Structure formats: structure tokens, C-alpha cells
Amino acid sequence: MPYRFLEHTADIRMMVVGHNLNQVFEDAFYGLMHYLRPKDENYSGQVRRLISVSSFDLTNLLIDFLNEILAFSQIHKEIYNKIKFIHFPDENDKNLFIEAEISGSEINCFYKDIKAITYHEANLIKNKDGQWLVIITFDI
């Protein structure tokens, strides 16, 4: 599994591992949506949103990206099941910018709620095997 949820005293933690940065961002997106999931199966309409995020490092870019998706989801009462990156940075890029199209459906309510994705102890790293790893904390 590309992401898994870890035990935590008060919040939810999710570990994401990927062979490349793109995979980590994509799997973190799907993990976030899996945790939020709709309370019932009554989906309505098809929605598309454009997400644009920039940041000064890769860890902050990931957290900002997920918070932007969470905000869209909460504001519009939507759950997203697909992501398409329009622009994704290389790990050596100086200009860290993501543009993505997310699509999904309107929902009545979420099964679970997340206040924010936190920066606390978040650190996106490349391990000695060349895989990318991050542990993300959801403030619930």
C-alpha cells in the first residue's frame, strides 16, 4: 500500500512512500481523500477544480498542496477521486510550483473530519534506497 495510517495519541498520522516525488504527492492525495471519504454513497454531479501551490521546499510544498485540497473539499463539500498534474517540479528545481486538476463529486457530509494537515514533524526525505518517504499529521 502506498500510504498507511499510523497510531497517534490525539491526531492521525499517515506515512507515504514512493519511488518518485510525483508518486508521493499523488498517494498523499489519495490517502487524504480515503480518510475523509463521504458518509453516504449519494454523490451528485461531477466537479473539477484547479489547484496551484508554490513553496520554498518540498516538504512545505506537499503540506501546502494537501491543505489546499482539504480547503477546497471542505468549502465546496466535495470528495475527489482523480488528480492530474499539469505542472510538477523536479526534485532539483528552484521554483517549487504545482498545478493540478482534481475531479470528484459533491457530497452531503464527510465520514471523518480533518481541521488541517500540519507541518509538525513533517519531513519529506529520500532514503538510501532512492525512495521518498514522509509522515504527515492530520489535525482532527
DOLUMSE-331249 format. One record per residue (C-alpha): residue number from 1; residue in three letters; x, y, z. Coordinates in steps of 0.05 Angstrom, whole numbers, plus 5000, padded with zeros to 4 digits. Layout:
BEGIN
atom num->NUM&residu->ala&px->X&py->Y&pz->Z
...
//
This chain:
BEGIN
atom num->1&residu->met&px->5000&py->5000&pz->5000
atom num->2&residu->pro&px->5029&py->5068&pz->4981
atom num->3&residu->tyr&px->5003&py->5100&pz->5045
atom num->4&residu->arg&px->4983&py->5075&pz->5113
atom num->5&residu->phe&px->4954&py->5105&pz->5175
atom num->6&residu->leu&px->4995&py->5103&pz->5240
atom num->7&residu->glu&px->4974&py->5105&pz->5312
atom num->8&residu->his&px->4978&py->5173&pz->5346
atom num->9&residu->thr&px->4954&py->5198&pz->5414
atom num->10&residu->ala&px->4908&py->5255&pz->5391
atom num->11&residu->asp&px->4915&py->5262&pz->5316
atom num->12&residu->ile&px->4921&py->5218&pz->5254
atom num->13&residu->arg&px->4988&py->5204&pz->5222
atom num->14&residu->met&px->4997&py->5178&pz->5151
atom num->15&residu->met&px->5062&py->5150&pz->5123
atom num->16&residu->val&px->5071&py->5155&pz->5048
atom num->17&residu->val&px->5127&py->5121&pz->5009
atom num->18&residu->gly&px->5140&py->5128&pz->4935
atom num->19&residu->his&px->5192&py->5114&pz->4881
atom num->20&residu->asn&px->5189&py->5187&pz->4860
atom num->21&residu->leu&px->5162&py->5254&pz->4884
atom num->22&residu->asn&px->5102&py->5252&pz->4838
atom num->23&residu->gln&px->5080&py->5186&pz->4867
atom num->24&residu->val&px->5087&py->5212&pz->4939
atom num->25&residu->phe&px->5043&py->5273&pz->4924
atom num->26&residu->glu&px->4992&py->5231&pz->4887
atom num->27&residu->asp&px->4988&py->5177&pz->4941
atom num->28&residu->ala&px->4984&py->5230&pz->4996
atom num->29&residu->phe&px->4924&py->5260&pz->4958
atom num->30&residu->tyr&px->4890&py->5192&pz->4954
atom num->31&residu->gly&px->4905&py->5178&pz->5028
atom num->32&residu->leu&px->4874&py->5244&pz->5048
atom num->33&residu->met&px->4812&py->5230&pz->5007
atom num->34&residu->his&px->4808&py->5159&pz->5034
atom num->35&residu->tyr&px->4808&py->5186&pz->5105
atom num->36&residu->leu&px->4755&py->5239&pz->5092
atom num->37&residu->arg&px->4710&py->5195&pz->5049
atom num->38&residu->pro&px->4636&py->5211&pz->5044
atom num->39&residu->lys&px->4589&py->5188&pz->5099
atom num->40&residu->asp&px->4539&py->5161&pz->5049
atom num->41&residu->glu&px->4543&py->5138&pz->4977
atom num->42&residu->asn&px->4498&py->5194&pz->4949
atom num->43&residu->tyr&px->4545&py->5230&pz->4903
atom num->44&residu->ser&px->4519&py->5284&pz->4858
atom num->45&residu->gly&px->4549&py->5317&pz->4797
atom num->46&residu->gln&px->4620&py->5316&pz->4771
atom num->47&residu->val&px->4665&py->5373&pz->4794
atom num->48&residu->arg&px->4734&py->5396&pz->4772
atom num->49&residu->arg&px->4780&py->5443&pz->4809
atom num->50&residu->leu&px->4847&py->5473&pz->4791
atom num->51&residu->ile&px->4899&py->5474&pz->4847
atom num->52&residu->ser&px->4960&py->5519&pz->4845
atom num->53&residu->val&px->5011&py->5518&pz->4901
atom num->54&residu->ser&px->5083&py->5542&pz->4909
atom num->55&residu->ser&px->5130&py->5537&pz->4967
atom num->56&residu->phe&px->5203&py->5544&pz->4988
atom num->57&residu->asp&px->5218&py->5470&pz->4998
atom num->58&residu->leu&px->5189&py->5402&pz->4980
atom num->59&residu->thr&px->5161&py->5386&pz->5049
atom num->60&residu->asn&px->5124&py->5451&pz->5054
atom num->61&residu->leu&px->5101&py->5444&pz->4982
atom num->62&residu->leu&px->5069&py->5377&pz->5000
atom num->63&residu->ile&px->5035&py->5403&pz->5063
atom num->64&residu->asp&px->5011&py->5466&pz->5028
atom num->65&residu->phe&px->4985&py->5424&pz->4970
atom num->66&residu->leu&px->4946&py->5378&pz->5016
atom num->67&residu->asn&px->4918&py->5436&pz->5056
atom num->68&residu->glu&px->4894&py->5469&pz->4992
atom num->69&residu->ile&px->4858&py->5406&pz->4971
atom num->70&residu->leu&px->4829&py->5399&pz->5041
atom num->71&residu->ala&px->4804&py->5471&pz->5038
atom num->72&residu->phe&px->4771&py->5460&pz->4971
atom num->73&residu->ser&px->4739&py->5396&pz->4996
atom num->74&residu->gln&px->4711&py->5429&pz->5059
atom num->75&residu->ile&px->4689&py->5494&pz->5027
atom num->76&residu->his&px->4652&py->5461&pz->4969
atom num->77&residu->lys&px->4632&py->5396&pz->5004
atom num->78&residu->glu&px->4667&py->5354&pz->4952
atom num->79&residu->ile&px->4707&py->5290&pz->4951
atom num->80&residu->tyr&px->4759&py->5280&pz->4897
atom num->81&residu->asn&px->4777&py->5214&pz->4865
atom num->82&residu->lys&px->4824&py->5235&pz->4810
atom num->83&residu->ile&px->4885&py->5280&pz->4803
atom num->84&residu->lys&px->4922&py->5302&pz->4740
atom num->85&residu->phe&px->4986&py->5342&pz->4748
atom num->86&residu->ile&px->4993&py->5398&pz->4698
atom num->87&residu->his&px->5059&py->5422&pz->4725
atom num->88&residu->phe&px->5102&py->5383&pz->4775
atom num->89&residu->pro&px->5172&py->5404&pz->4797
atom num->90&residu->asp&px->5234&py->5362&pz->4792
atom num->91&residu->glu&px->5269&py->5350&pz->4858
atom num->92&residu->asn&px->5325&py->5398&pz->4837
atom num->93&residu->asp&px->5280&py->5455&pz->4814
atom num->94&residu->lys&px->5290&py->5521&pz->4848
atom num->95&residu->asn&px->5219&py->5543&pz->4830
atom num->96&residu->leu&px->5175&py->5494&pz->4870
atom num->97&residu->phe&px->5107&py->5500&pz->4840
atom num->98&residu->ile&px->5050&py->5451&pz->4829
atom num->99&residu->glu&px->4989&py->5458&pz->4785
atom num->100&residu->ala&px->4939&py->5402&pz->4784
atom num->101&residu->glu&px->4868&py->5387&pz->4764
atom num->102&residu->ile&px->4828&py->5348&pz->4815
atom num->103&residu->ser&px->4760&py->5318&pz->4800
atom num->104&residu->gly&px->4706&py->5285&pz->4840
atom num->105&residu->ser&px->4635&py->5294&pz->4865
atom num->106&residu->glu&px->4593&py->5336&pz->4912
atom num->107&residu->ile&px->4574&py->5301&pz->4976
atom num->108&residu->asn&px->4527&py->5312&pz->5034
atom num->109&residu->cys&px->4577&py->5303&pz->5090
atom num->110&residu->phe&px->4644&py->5271&pz->5107
atom num->111&residu->tyr&px->4653&py->5207&pz->5146
atom num->112&residu->lys&px->4710&py->5238&pz->5185
atom num->113&residu->asp&px->4736&py->5309&pz->5192
atom num->114&residu->ile&px->4805&py->5340&pz->5188
atom num->115&residu->lys&px->4820&py->5410&pz->5213
atom num->116&residu->ala&px->4887&py->5416&pz->5178
atom num->117&residu->ile&px->4948&py->5379&pz->5153
atom num->118&residu->thr&px->5004&py->5402&pz->5200
atom num->119&residu->tyr&px->5076&py->5419&pz->5189
atom num->120&residu->his&px->5093&py->5386&pz->5256
atom num->121&residu->glu&px->5149&py->5335&pz->5246
atom num->122&residu->ala&px->5136&py->5332&pz->5171
atom num->123&residu->asn&px->5199&py->5318&pz->5132
atom num->124&residu->leu&px->5199&py->5292&pz->5061
atom num->125&residu->ile&px->5263&py->5254&pz->5051
atom num->126&residu->lys&px->5297&py->5209&pz->5000
atom num->127&residu->asn&px->5324&py->5147&pz->5034
atom num->128&residu->lys&px->5387&py->5108&pz->5017
atom num->129&residu->asp&px->5346&py->5062&pz->4970
atom num->130&residu->gly&px->5324&py->5122&pz->4930
atom num->131&residu->gln&px->5252&py->5120&pz->4955
atom num->132&residu->trp&px->5216&py->5182&pz->4980
atom num->133&residu->leu&px->5184&py->5179&pz->5049
atom num->134&residu->val&px->5142&py->5226&pz->5091
atom num->135&residu->ile&px->5099&py->5222&pz->5154
atom num->136&residu->ile&px->5042&py->5271&pz->5154
atom num->137&residu->thr&px->5000&py->5290&pz->5214
atom num->138&residu->phe&px->4926&py->5306&pz->5206
atom num->139&residu->asp&px->4898&py->5352&pz->5260
atom num->140&residu->ile&px->4829&py->5324&pz->5275
//
